[in-house]
Structures are given as structure tokens and as C-alpha cells.
Amino acid sequence: MNRTIRRIADHTVLGLLALVFALPVLYLVIGSLKPSDQVLAGLSGFLPTNLSLHNYAAVLHSLSSDSTGHFWRFMGVSLLVAATVVAGGLVVNSMAAYALSRLEWGGRKLLFTLVLLLMLIPFESVAVPLFYLFDTQRNTVWIQAAPFIANAFSVYQFHTFFQAIPVSIEEAARIDGAGPWRILFRIIYPMSKPAFASVAILTFLTQWGSFLWPVLMVDDPSVRPLPLEISVFQGQQPPDWGQILAFGVLLVLPVVVVFAFFQRWFVQGVAGSAVKE
């Protein structure tokens, strides 16, 4: 009886917490389907009445306030920047983590300690020096991605996962004549799909919502990413809250798609990281 009561209480508390976290998302989705004058109508804004796709059609086909381009242009810029950071980061950070975790060379532990210390430095503290360093290369897609390809936290994630792989597997491969590159690409990488999925999702999520760096480096609307464009879109007068919420849904949608694609490996990576060998 006590176990049943405890289970009911646990499910009740978890259900209430899930509802609290889901309410803003429900409001976002429902509000994006309602006329603008009904979005901020108090509790009635949650009621699914007068729903239509008019706001989405207006966002997808309208121009920004300064008539610089369509929504799909900004979406393409954001996807290109995020894909560059994710793809480049998976290669660069995984190789760095492999060298720091499995290869023997002088200064390896000291360098890994410096990588860990980099995780303590917030980006805001180096944003201004980076701005002056890359000032001549502003308004390009590459400059929006380049500073974020190498990432200390991603190196740490790969390093932790690689450390859990038994050394005996590599020793057997070396006996068979495999070198470091072959071991990395034929053994370590295929065994590290959960780590790659976790790093890809977290990197994409962080980069997709990046705002400070584009504000500093982008003033050309043709290379403006979505997070920066939604701030411009919201600043139009009078604000159309239905279209703003529709813009928000479209902004979140790629993150949901990426997570759904990598979900199985991401869960494996999170579960595996909690198990001590």
C-alpha cells in the first residue's frame, strides 16, 4: 500500500512539473495559430479557438521591416552556420579528445587541464577581443561559425567517452598492424555514436540560439541568422504577436527535428556517462 501511494505521489508531482514546463510551449503553439488581438487575451489565449495558419503564411512570405529578404534566406544562413559548427566541431574536437585521452606524448595532461580551464571562461568575456580580431571579416557566414568549431566542452565530452573504451581493443588492433589513424576511424569512431550524437545535439542547440556574436559581427541583412532576425521582426511597429509566435515556432522546429533524429544515441550517451566502469 505504501509503495502504491508513493508511486501515485511521484507520478502526480512529475505530471505537475511536466505541465509547468509544457505550458509556455503550448502557449507558443496555440498563440501562433490565433489572431494577433487574441494572443495576449489572458487565460483565453490558451483556448484553441479561431485557429488558422495565417500567421505562418505571413511569416514565410513576408519581408522583414527593411525589405531585405524572405524568411527562408535567414533560415538558410542559420542552418549553414549551425551545420558548419557541428560538422567541423565533431571532427576537430573528437580528434583533439582522442589525442588527449589515448595517445602518449609530453605535456598531454597539462594541455587537457588548460582545456578544462577554458570551460570556465564565458564567451562574453572574450567577445570584444574577438570582435576586434575579426573586424575586417565581418558580414560573412564563415565568421559566424569559425570561433565556435573548436569547443572545450565538446573535447571534454569526447575525452570522457573515449576514456571508457577498453584499452585492450586498441592493443589488439595494434597487434594486427593498425596505426593511430586506422584505430581512430575504424574502431573508436564506430563505437562512439552516442558521444557524437550528444555533442551534435548540444552544439546545434547552442549555436542555433547564438545571438551575441551575430549582433557584433553582422549588419548585412543578407547574412543575418534567425535569432537576430526575430529581434528585428519583433521590433516592427505595431508588433503582430501572432506572427511573432509563429516565427518562434519555426525557429524552434529545426532543434526538435535534430533531437528526434539523434534521440536514440543521445539517450545512450547520457545513460552511458552515468555508469562507472
Backbone torsions as a table, in degrees:
resi	resn	phi	psi	omega
1	MET	NA	-43.1	178.8
2	ASN	-63.3	-38.7	179.3
3	ARG	-65.5	-38.9	179.2
4	THR	-65.7	-44.2	178.8
5	ILE	-62.8	-41.4	179.8
6	ARG	-64.3	-40.3	179.1
7	ARG	-65.2	-41.4	177.8
8	ILE	-63.2	-42.4	179.5
9	ALA	-64.2	-41.5	179.3
10	ASP	-62.7	-45.7	-179.4
11	HIS	-65.9	-35.2	178.4
12	THR	-65.7	-46.4	-180.0
13	VAL	-64.2	-45.6	179.7
14	LEU	-63.5	-37.9	178.1
15	GLY	-65.0	-40.7	178.3
16	LEU	-66.1	-40.6	177.4
17	LEU	-64.1	-41.6	177.8
18	ALA	-62.4	-38.7	178.7
19	LEU	-65.1	-40.9	179.4
20	VAL	-61.3	-43.6	180.0
21	PHE	-72.9	-27.5	-177.1
22	ALA	-83.2	-22.7	-176.6
23	LEU	-57.1	-47.3	178.4
24	PRO	-61.3	-35.7	179.1
25	VAL	-68.2	-42.0	177.6
26	LEU	-62.7	-41.6	178.9
27	TYR	-64.0	-39.7	178.2
28	LEU	-61.4	-48.1	-176.8
29	VAL	-69.1	-47.3	-179.0
30	ILE	-65.5	-42.4	179.7
31	GLY	-63.8	-31.2	179.5
32	SER	-70.3	-16.0	-179.3
33	LEU	-101.7	1.4	-176.1
34	LYS	-109.2	157.1	173.4
35	PRO	-59.9	150.3	-173.5
36	SER	-58.6	-35.9	-176.6
37	ASP	-73.7	-8.3	179.2
38	GLN	-106.1	-5.5	-176.6
39	VAL	-68.2	-43.5	-176.8
40	LEU	-98.2	32.5	-176.2
41	ALA	-92.9	40.2	177.1
42	GLY	67.9	-143.3	-178.5
43	LEU	-64.0	-25.7	178.9
44	SER	-66.4	-14.9	176.5
45	GLY	-66.4	-19.1	177.4
46	PHE	-83.8	-14.9	-176.2
47	LEU	-74.8	127.7	-178.7
48	PRO	-78.6	69.3	178.9
49	THR	-119.3	152.8	179.6
50	ASN	54.0	43.5	-177.7
51	LEU	-82.7	142.3	176.8
52	SER	-161.1	169.3	178.3
53	LEU	-98.3	18.9	-176.5
54	HIS	-61.8	-40.2	-178.9
55	ASN	-64.0	-40.0	179.1
56	TYR	-66.2	-41.9	178.2
57	ALA	-62.5	-38.9	179.8
58	ALA	-66.8	-39.9	-180.0
59	VAL	-68.9	-43.8	-175.6
60	LEU	-70.0	-24.6	-175.1
61	HIS	-113.8	-6.6	-178.6
62	SER	-89.6	161.2	175.7
63	LEU	-93.3	161.7	175.3
64	SER	-73.4	176.5	-172.2
65	SER	-62.0	-28.7	-179.5
66	ASP	-103.0	17.1	175.4
67	SER	53.4	51.2	-177.0
68	THR	-100.9	-19.7	-177.8
69	GLY	165.5	172.5	-177.1
70	HIS	-87.8	166.8	179.9
71	PHE	-56.6	-40.3	-174.8
72	TRP	-64.6	-27.1	176.2
73	ARG	-65.3	-44.6	179.0
74	PHE	-67.4	-38.0	176.3
75	MET	-62.2	-42.5	179.4
76	GLY	-63.0	-40.3	177.9
77	VAL	-62.9	-45.9	-179.6
78	SER	-63.5	-42.3	179.1
79	LEU	-64.5	-40.8	-179.9
80	LEU	-65.7	-43.6	178.9
81	VAL	-64.2	-47.6	-178.6
82	ALA	-64.4	-41.8	179.4
83	ALA	-64.1	-39.1	178.1
84	THR	-63.6	-44.9	-179.6
85	VAL	-65.4	-43.5	-177.9
86	VAL	-67.1	-51.1	-177.4
87	ALA	-64.2	-48.0	179.0
88	GLY	-64.8	-38.3	-179.5
89	GLY	-66.7	-38.6	179.0
90	LEU	-61.9	-39.6	-179.8
91	VAL	-72.3	-54.2	-174.0
92	VAL	-65.5	-48.2	-174.9
93	ASN	-71.4	-35.5	178.4
94	SER	-68.1	-39.7	177.3
95	MET	-65.5	-42.1	178.2
96	ALA	-62.6	-42.1	179.9
97	ALA	-66.1	-36.9	178.3
98	TYR	-65.4	-42.5	178.7
99	ALA	-64.8	-35.0	-178.3
100	LEU	-80.4	-23.1	-174.2
101	SER	-103.7	-28.8	-171.6
102	ARG	-120.2	-23.4	-178.3
103	LEU	-93.3	147.3	179.7
104	GLU	-101.0	117.5	177.1
105	TRP	-158.6	156.0	-174.5
106	GLY	-66.1	136.1	178.9
107	GLY	82.5	8.5	-176.2
108	ARG	-63.6	-46.5	-177.6
109	LYS	-67.8	-37.5	178.6
110	LEU	-64.5	-43.5	-179.8
111	LEU	-65.5	-38.4	177.8
112	PHE	-65.6	-36.0	175.7
113	THR	-62.5	-40.4	177.4
114	LEU	-64.8	-36.6	176.6
115	VAL	-62.6	-43.1	177.9
116	LEU	-62.9	-37.7	179.0
117	LEU	-66.4	-31.1	178.2
118	LEU	-63.3	-26.6	178.9
119	MET	-66.4	-20.0	-178.3
120	LEU	-86.4	-9.7	-176.9
121	ILE	-92.9	116.3	179.0
122	PRO	-71.0	149.6	-178.4
123	PHE	-62.7	-32.5	-178.6
124	GLU	-58.7	-29.3	-177.8
125	SER	-76.0	-19.2	179.8
126	VAL	-113.3	1.8	-176.3
127	ALA	-64.0	-43.8	-178.3
128	VAL	-66.9	-46.6	175.0
129	PRO	-58.3	-39.7	177.2
130	LEU	-64.8	-36.1	178.3
131	PHE	-60.4	-46.2	179.6
132	TYR	-70.9	-30.1	-179.9
133	LEU	-69.2	-38.7	-176.1
134	PHE	-109.9	22.2	-175.2
135	ASP	-60.6	-33.0	-178.5
136	THR	-77.6	-7.2	-177.1
137	GLN	-115.2	27.5	-177.9
138	ARG	-69.3	165.3	173.6
139	ASN	61.1	42.5	172.4
140	THR	-132.9	155.3	176.7
141	VAL	-67.9	-38.2	-176.8
142	TRP	-61.3	-42.0	-176.7
143	ILE	-69.8	-22.4	175.4
144	GLN	-73.3	-23.2	-176.0
145	ALA	-103.5	-35.8	-169.3
146	ALA	-54.5	-44.8	-176.2
147	PRO	-67.8	-9.7	-172.2
148	PHE	-113.1	1.7	-179.9
149	ILE	-67.1	-51.9	174.7
150	ALA	-81.4	123.5	-173.8
151	ASN	-137.5	124.6	-175.9
152	ALA	-63.5	-39.6	-178.6
153	PHE	-66.6	-38.2	177.1
154	SER	-65.2	-40.1	176.0
155	VAL	-60.5	-42.3	179.1
156	TYR	-63.7	-41.2	178.8
157	GLN	-62.8	-47.2	178.1
158	PHE	-63.4	-41.8	-179.2
159	HIS	-59.5	-44.9	179.7
160	THR	-61.7	-41.3	-179.0
161	PHE	-70.7	-43.4	-179.3
162	PHE	-62.9	-34.3	179.5
163	GLN	-63.7	-26.4	-178.3
164	ALA	-81.8	-11.3	179.1
165	ILE	-77.0	129.3	-177.7
166	PRO	-59.1	135.4	179.6
167	VAL	-66.7	-26.2	-177.7
168	SER	-60.9	-28.6	178.7
169	ILE	-66.1	-43.2	178.2
170	GLU	-68.4	-38.5	179.3
171	GLU	-62.5	-40.1	177.3
172	ALA	-64.6	-38.4	178.4
173	ALA	-66.7	-38.3	178.3
174	ARG	-65.9	-36.9	176.9
175	ILE	-61.6	-34.8	178.5
176	ASP	-80.0	0.2	175.8
177	GLY	98.2	9.2	-179.3
178	ALA	-80.3	138.4	176.8
179	GLY	-93.2	-179.6	-177.7
180	PRO	-58.3	-41.0	-178.1
181	TRP	-67.4	-42.6	179.5
182	ARG	-66.6	-38.8	177.4
183	ILE	-62.8	-41.6	-178.1
184	LEU	-64.0	-49.8	-173.0
185	PHE	-83.0	-27.4	-175.3
186	ARG	-101.0	-17.3	-176.3
187	ILE	-123.1	-56.8	-173.9
188	ILE	-67.0	-50.1	-177.5
189	TYR	-61.2	-47.7	178.8
190	PRO	-60.8	-27.4	179.7
191	MET	-84.8	-5.7	-171.9
192	SER	-111.9	25.4	179.6
193	LYS	-57.5	-41.6	177.2
194	PRO	-60.8	-38.4	179.2
195	ALA	-66.9	-42.8	178.7
196	PHE	-62.8	-40.1	179.3
197	ALA	-65.5	-43.2	179.9
198	SER	-62.9	-46.4	-179.0
199	VAL	-66.0	-40.0	-179.4
200	ALA	-62.8	-44.8	-178.9
201	ILE	-65.5	-48.2	-177.5
202	LEU	-66.5	-38.0	178.0
203	THR	-66.8	-44.7	179.7
204	PHE	-62.6	-43.6	-179.3
205	LEU	-62.2	-44.1	-179.8
206	THR	-65.9	-45.9	-176.4
207	GLN	-71.2	-35.0	-178.7
208	TRP	-63.3	-33.5	179.9
209	GLY	-95.7	10.9	-178.8
210	SER	-63.0	131.4	-177.3
211	PHE	-129.3	-42.8	-174.5
212	LEU	-61.9	-48.0	-177.3
213	TRP	-64.0	-45.4	175.2
214	PRO	-60.7	-35.1	177.5
215	VAL	-60.2	-39.1	-178.3
216	LEU	-75.9	-36.9	-167.7
217	MET	-106.4	-8.5	-174.2
218	VAL	-123.4	118.8	168.1
219	ASP	-129.2	6.4	174.9
220	ASP	-97.2	115.5	-176.4
221	PRO	-59.5	-22.4	-177.5
222	SER	-70.7	-18.7	178.3
223	VAL	-120.5	28.6	-178.9
224	ARG	-83.8	127.1	177.8
225	PRO	-79.6	168.7	-175.7
226	LEU	-61.1	-45.6	-180.0
227	PRO	-58.2	-34.6	177.7
228	LEU	-75.2	-36.9	-179.0
229	GLU	-68.2	-35.2	-178.7
230	ILE	-67.5	-29.8	175.6
231	SER	-68.6	-37.0	175.5
232	VAL	-68.3	-42.0	-179.6
233	PHE	-62.5	-40.4	-179.8
234	GLN	-69.0	-25.8	-178.4
235	GLY	-79.5	-3.8	178.2
236	GLN	-67.8	144.3	-179.5
237	GLN	-115.7	133.8	-7.1
238	PRO	-76.1	150.4	-178.8
239	PRO	-68.7	133.4	175.7
240	ASP	-100.5	98.3	-171.3
241	TRP	-68.3	-29.3	176.0
242	GLY	-63.1	-44.9	178.6
243	GLN	-70.4	-34.3	178.0
244	ILE	-63.7	-42.8	178.0
245	LEU	-68.2	-36.2	175.4
246	ALA	-62.9	-40.6	175.5
247	PHE	-60.0	-41.4	179.0
248	GLY	-62.7	-40.6	178.1
249	VAL	-62.9	-44.9	179.2
250	LEU	-64.9	-30.0	177.9
251	LEU	-71.1	-35.0	-178.0
252	VAL	-82.5	-26.2	-171.9
253	LEU	-56.0	-46.0	178.9
254	PRO	-59.4	-33.9	178.2
255	VAL	-64.8	-41.1	178.7
256	VAL	-64.1	-40.6	-180.0
257	VAL	-64.5	-44.8	-179.9
258	VAL	-63.6	-43.6	179.5
259	PHE	-64.3	-41.0	179.2
260	ALA	-62.4	-35.8	-178.5
261	PHE	-70.6	-40.6	-176.3
262	PHE	-99.6	9.1	-169.8
263	GLN	-59.0	-45.9	-175.3
264	ARG	-60.6	-45.6	-179.7
265	TRP	-72.8	-31.5	179.2
266	PHE	-64.9	-44.4	179.5
267	VAL	-63.9	-39.6	177.7
268	GLN	-62.6	-39.7	179.5
269	GLY	-66.3	-41.8	179.3
270	VAL	-66.8	-42.6	179.9
271	ALA	-66.4	-41.1	-179.1
272	GLY	-66.4	-33.4	-178.7
273	SER	-69.4	-16.2	-178.8
274	ALA	-93.1	-1.7	-176.2
275	VAL	-103.4	127.0	177.5
276	LYS	-91.6	131.7	177.2
277	GLU	-76.5	NA	NA
